[in-house]
Amino acid sequence: MADTVDGIDVRTKAAELPAALPDSPNEVVSGIPQALEQAAEFVEGAYLRAAQRYRQVATVCTQCTDRMETTDGQFSDQLNALDVHRA
């Protein structure tokens, strides 16, 4: 899951958006292309942070299953240390 989320390329597709906008002599003044670029960077950064979180949770789960003596409480404590909450 983490690799799928991390592999989403927002910036490349967002770079195509200004070409879809109507031509305008004030394109530079409008700031729309720059806003699109910045928004894409922020979204891609959010996806990266989500992927990192998925990897952290997966690591904790793998470690706990590798050590079969892990109790439910210990597993819960490790997830709480990551600040993971049930949705």
QUINOR-V934450 format. One record per residue. RES is the residue in one small letter. SS is DSSP state (A for helix, B for strand, O for the rest). Layout:
# QUINOR-V934450
res | ss
RES | SS
RES | SS
This chain:
# QUINOR-V934450
res | ss
m | O
a | A
d | A
t | A
v | A
d | A
g | O
i | O
d | O
v | A
r | A
t | A
k | A
a | A
a | A
e | O
l | A
p | A
a | A
a | A
l | O
p | O
d | O
s | O
p | O
n | O
e | A
v | A
v | A
s | A
g | O
i | A
p | A
q | A
a | A
l | A
e | A
q | A
a | A
a | A
e | A
f | A
v | A
e | A
g | A
a | A
y | A
l | A
r | A
a | A
a | A
q | A
r | A
y | A
r | A
q | A
v | A
a | A
t | A
v | A
c | A
t | A
q | A
c | A
t | A
d | A
r | O
m | O
e | O
t | O
t | O
d | A
g | A
q | A
f | A
s | A
d | A
q | A
l | A
n | A
a | A
l | O
d | O
v | O
h | O
r | O
a | O
